[in-house]
């Protein structure tokens, strides 16, 4: 919607514009949308890139995506760069950096802070209800997600128990191959786990594309190509705004999220438009309060390598 709003501005000659998304991964992901809408690539950027431009460039219309993860100061700075209008898109339920960034606001608070009126977009056309029923209880904002989703979906989310982290990754490799997924994501809690998984897949000869940033500039990787059919490997945070046919979330063990901040996991769970796999070893965390009847249960600990459930 942000891109189509920019297209309307460009085609009617209302003035100059910038579309600013939150992450580099999201900026790359929306390349097709930029092509489809005929927008100028240099007018759609991610926040860090915009900050690095000379004097933080201004435009008549500044359009922001994922506004819920910008701080009060960042939003004020961005609003000052808008000569005519400041347009924001966001979802309070998908706020990722609570506890990590100061002065984050809900969309209602942002409306008050910026002096902008707010319109609510109710319907969710991507997420199946079968997955929404599992994701909704773990969100901390009370968002009534299931009722807003339009489609029921074919499969319940898969809850997969395994002996170890490595066995979880093996299951992911096998499932992607056997089910023929061509648009899959493997989402991990932090950058170190992404790197560990990337190295494991490399040893197995499995081709994936990864994004992690552990220590700039020496320990970073970004080779995501959203035009390829290779699985995409990244953190929960990097997946914001993206969508995939199948999402695999390994490592959902007890106490695996710092400060019990479940919103990043909620974001990861809601990135799929078809299938969701939640994997763990030992004690399950964060989705343990969700009724097991909402899942398709897979216990790999009772299978051997020659007798897997798929």
C-alpha positions as CSV (number, residue, x, y, z in Angstrom):
1,X,0.0,0.0,0.0
2,X,2.9,2.3,0.7
3,X,4.2,1.8,-2.8
4,X,0.8,2.3,-4.4
5,X,0.4,5.5,-2.5
6,X,3.8,6.7,-3.8
7,X,2.7,5.7,-7.3
8,X,-0.5,7.8,-7.0
9,X,1.7,10.8,-5.9
10,X,4.1,10.3,-8.7
11,X,1.5,9.9,-11.4
12,X,-0.7,12.9,-10.4
13,X,2.4,15.2,-10.1
14,X,1.7,16.1,-6.5
15,X,5.4,16.4,-5.7
16,X,8.5,14.5,-4.8
17,X,8.4,11.5,-2.5
18,X,10.4,9.0,-0.4
19,X,9.3,5.6,0.7
20,X,11.3,4.5,3.7
21,X,11.1,1.0,5.0
22,X,12.7,-0.3,8.2
23,X,15.2,-3.0,7.1
24,X,17.6,-3.7,4.2
25,X,16.0,-7.1,3.7
26,X,12.5,-5.6,3.3
27,X,13.9,-3.1,0.8
28,X,15.3,-5.9,-1.3
29,X,12.1,-8.0,-1.0
30,X,9.9,-5.2,-2.5
31,X,11.9,-4.8,-5.7
32,X,9.1,-6.5,-7.7
33,X,6.6,-4.1,-6.2
34,X,8.8,-1.1,-7.2
35,X,9.0,-2.4,-10.7
36,X,5.3,-3.1,-10.9
37,X,4.4,0.4,-9.7
38,X,7.0,2.1,-11.9
39,X,8.6,3.9,-9.0
40,X,12.2,5.2,-9.0
41,X,14.4,2.8,-7.1
42,X,16.4,5.7,-5.6
43,X,13.2,7.0,-4.0
44,X,12.5,3.8,-2.1
45,X,15.1,3.2,0.6
46,X,15.6,1.7,4.1
47,X,16.0,3.8,7.2
48,X,19.8,3.3,7.7
49,X,20.5,4.2,4.1
50,X,18.3,7.3,4.3
51,X,20.2,8.4,7.4
52,X,23.5,8.1,5.6
53,X,22.4,10.3,2.7
54,X,23.7,13.8,2.6
55,X,21.7,15.9,5.1
56,X,18.9,13.3,5.4
57,X,17.1,14.3,2.2
58,X,13.6,15.9,2.3
59,X,10.6,15.3,0.0
60,X,7.1,16.7,-0.4
61,X,5.7,13.3,0.7
62,X,7.5,11.0,3.1
63,X,5.9,7.5,3.4
64,X,7.0,5.2,6.3
65,X,6.5,1.5,6.6
66,X,6.7,-0.5,9.9
67,X,6.3,2.8,11.8
68,X,5.8,0.9,15.1
69,X,9.5,0.2,15.3
70,X,10.8,3.7,14.9
71,X,11.5,5.7,18.1
72,X,9.8,9.0,19.0
73,X,13.0,10.8,18.0
74,X,13.4,9.0,14.7
75,X,9.8,9.7,13.7
76,X,10.2,13.4,14.6
77,X,13.3,13.5,12.4
78,X,11.5,11.8,9.6
79,X,8.4,14.1,9.9
80,X,10.7,17.1,9.7
81,X,11.9,15.9,6.3
82,X,8.3,15.9,4.9
83,X,7.4,19.2,3.2
84,X,3.8,18.5,2.5
85,X,2.6,15.2,4.1
86,X,3.8,12.5,6.4
87,X,2.2,9.1,5.8
88,X,2.8,6.1,8.1
89,X,1.9,2.4,7.9
90,X,2.3,0.1,11.0
91,X,1.0,-2.5,13.3
92,X,1.4,-2.2,17.0
93,X,1.1,-6.0,17.4
94,X,4.2,-6.5,15.4
95,X,6.5,-4.2,17.4
96,X,9.8,-5.9,17.6
97,X,12.2,-3.8,19.6
98,X,10.3,-3.2,22.8
99,X,12.8,-3.3,25.6
100,X,15.7,-2.8,23.2
101,X,14.9,0.7,21.9
102,X,13.6,3.6,24.0
103,X,10.6,5.6,23.3
104,X,8.8,3.2,21.0
105,X,5.1,3.9,20.7
106,X,1.9,2.2,19.6
107,X,0.2,3.4,16.5
108,X,-2.3,5.3,18.6
109,X,0.5,7.0,20.4
110,X,2.2,7.8,17.1
111,X,-0.9,9.4,15.8
112,X,-1.0,11.6,18.9
113,X,2.7,12.4,18.7
114,X,2.6,13.3,15.0
115,X,-0.8,15.0,15.0
116,X,-1.9,12.7,12.2
117,X,-5.3,11.1,11.9
118,X,-5.4,7.3,11.9
119,X,-7.3,4.8,9.7
120,X,-7.5,1.2,10.7
121,X,-7.0,-1.5,8.0
122,X,-8.8,-4.5,9.5
123,X,-8.5,-7.5,7.1
124,X,-5.5,-9.8,6.8
125,X,-5.3,-11.4,3.4
126,X,-2.1,-13.3,3.9
127,X,-2.3,-15.4,7.0
128,X,-4.5,-18.5,7.2
129,X,-6.8,-18.7,10.2
130,X,-5.3,-22.0,11.2
131,X,-2.0,-20.3,11.9
132,X,-3.6,-17.2,13.4
133,X,-5.3,-19.3,16.1
134,X,-1.8,-20.3,17.3
135,X,-0.2,-16.9,16.9
136,X,-2.9,-14.8,18.5
137,X,-2.5,-16.0,22.1
138,X,1.2,-15.3,22.3
139,X,0.9,-11.7,21.3
140,X,1.0,-9.2,24.1
141,X,-1.3,-6.5,22.6
142,X,-4.5,-8.4,22.6
143,X,-4.8,-8.2,18.8
144,X,-7.8,-10.3,17.6
145,X,-5.9,-11.7,14.7
146,X,-8.0,-14.7,13.7
147,X,-11.1,-12.8,13.2
148,X,-9.3,-10.5,10.7
149,X,-7.9,-13.3,8.5
150,X,-9.9,-14.0,5.3
151,X,-8.9,-17.6,4.6
152,X,-9.0,-20.8,6.6
153,X,-5.9,-22.5,5.2
154,X,-5.1,-26.1,4.4
155,X,-2.8,-27.2,7.2
156,X,-2.5,-26.7,10.9
157,X,0.8,-25.4,12.1
158,X,3.3,-28.3,12.6
159,X,4.8,-28.6,16.1
160,X,7.9,-30.7,15.7
161,X,9.9,-32.2,18.6
162,X,13.4,-33.4,17.9
163,X,16.4,-34.7,19.8
164,X,18.7,-31.7,19.0
165,X,19.2,-28.5,17.2
166,X,21.1,-30.3,14.4
167,X,18.2,-32.8,14.0
168,X,15.8,-29.9,13.7
169,X,17.9,-28.5,10.8
170,X,18.0,-31.9,9.2
171,X,14.2,-32.1,9.4
172,X,14.0,-28.7,7.7
173,X,16.3,-29.7,4.9
174,X,14.3,-32.9,4.3
175,X,10.9,-31.3,4.5
176,X,11.7,-28.5,2.0
177,X,13.0,-31.0,-0.5
178,X,10.2,-33.6,0.0
179,X,7.4,-31.0,-0.1
180,X,8.9,-29.0,-2.9
181,X,8.8,-25.6,-1.2
182,X,10.3,-23.0,-3.5
183,X,9.6,-20.0,-1.2
184,X,10.7,-21.0,2.3
185,X,12.2,-19.1,5.2
186,X,14.2,-20.4,8.2
187,X,13.9,-17.9,11.0
188,X,16.1,-17.9,14.1
189,X,16.1,-15.9,17.3
190,X,19.5,-14.2,16.9
191,X,22.3,-13.6,14.5
192,X,24.6,-16.2,16.0
193,X,22.0,-18.9,15.5
194,X,21.6,-17.8,11.9
195,X,25.4,-18.1,11.4
196,X,25.5,-21.5,13.1
197,X,22.6,-22.8,10.9
198,X,24.3,-21.3,7.8
199,X,27.5,-23.2,8.6
200,X,25.6,-26.4,9.3
201,X,23.7,-26.2,6.0
202,X,27.0,-25.5,4.2
203,X,28.6,-28.7,5.6
204,X,25.5,-30.7,4.5
205,X,25.8,-29.2,1.0
206,X,22.4,-27.5,1.3
207,X,22.2,-24.2,-0.5
208,X,20.6,-21.5,1.5
209,X,20.8,-17.7,1.4
210,X,21.5,-15.9,4.7
211,X,21.5,-12.6,6.5
212,X,23.3,-12.0,9.7
213,X,25.3,-9.2,11.4
214,X,27.4,-10.2,14.4
215,X,30.3,-7.8,14.2
216,X,30.5,-5.2,11.5
217,X,32.3,-5.3,9.2
218,X,34.2,-8.5,9.9
219,X,31.4,-11.0,10.7
220,X,28.4,-10.2,8.5
221,X,26.7,-11.8,5.6
222,X,23.9,-10.7,3.3
223,X,23.3,-12.8,0.2
224,X,19.5,-12.9,0.1
225,X,18.1,-13.1,-3.4
226,X,14.3,-13.0,-3.4
227,X,14.3,-14.0,-7.1
228,X,15.8,-17.5,-6.3
229,X,14.1,-20.6,-4.9
230,X,16.7,-21.2,-2.2
231,X,15.5,-21.1,1.4
232,X,16.1,-17.8,3.1
233,X,17.8,-17.8,6.5
234,X,17.6,-14.8,8.8
235,X,16.5,-13.6,12.3
236,X,13.0,-13.0,13.4
237,X,13.7,-9.2,13.3
238,X,15.0,-9.3,9.7
239,X,11.8,-11.1,8.5
240,X,9.5,-8.2,9.4
241,X,7.4,-7.2,6.4
242,X,8.3,-10.3,4.4
243,X,6.1,-13.3,3.5
244,X,6.8,-16.9,2.5
245,X,5.1,-20.1,1.4
246,X,6.5,-22.0,4.3
247,X,8.2,-20.7,7.5
248,X,10.4,-22.9,9.8
249,X,11.3,-21.7,13.3
250,X,13.9,-23.9,15.0
251,X,15.0,-23.5,18.5
252,X,11.7,-22.7,20.3
253,X,13.1,-24.1,23.6
254,X,12.3,-22.9,27.2
255,X,13.8,-19.5,28.0
256,X,15.2,-19.0,24.5
257,X,14.0,-15.4,24.1
258,X,15.7,-12.6,26.1
259,X,13.4,-11.0,28.6
260,X,10.6,-13.3,27.4
261,X,9.8,-10.8,24.6
262,X,7.5,-12.9,22.5
263,X,6.6,-10.2,19.9
264,X,9.6,-11.1,17.6
265,X,8.4,-14.8,17.7
266,X,4.9,-13.6,16.9
267,X,6.2,-11.7,13.9
268,X,8.1,-14.8,12.7
269,X,5.0,-17.0,13.0
270,X,2.9,-14.6,10.9
271,X,5.3,-14.4,7.9
272,X,3.7,-17.4,6.1
273,X,0.8,-17.5,3.7
274,X,0.6,-21.3,3.8
275,X,2.6,-23.5,6.2
276,X,4.3,-23.0,9.6
277,X,6.7,-25.4,11.3
278,X,7.7,-24.7,15.0
279,X,10.6,-26.9,16.1
280,X,12.1,-27.5,19.6
281,X,14.1,-30.0,21.6
282,X,13.6,-30.5,25.4
283,X,11.1,-28.2,27.0
284,X,8.8,-26.2,24.8
285,X,8.4,-22.5,25.5
286,X,6.1,-19.6,24.6
287,X,3.6,-21.7,22.7
288,X,3.1,-24.1,25.6
289,X,-0.2,-22.4,26.6
290,X,-1.7,-22.8,23.1
291,X,-4.0,-25.9,22.9
292,X,-2.1,-28.8,21.3
293,X,-5.3,-29.5,19.3
294,X,-4.5,-26.5,17.1
295,X,-1.2,-28.1,16.0
296,X,-0.2,-31.1,13.8
297,X,2.1,-32.8,16.3
298,X,5.3,-34.4,15.0
299,X,7.6,-36.2,17.5
300,X,10.9,-37.0,15.7
301,X,12.2,-38.6,18.9
302,X,10.2,-41.7,18.2
303,X,11.3,-42.0,14.6
304,X,14.7,-43.2,13.2
305,X,16.3,-41.6,10.1
306,X,14.8,-44.2,7.8
307,X,11.2,-43.8,9.1
308,X,10.5,-40.0,9.2
309,X,6.8,-38.8,9.3
310,X,6.9,-37.1,5.9
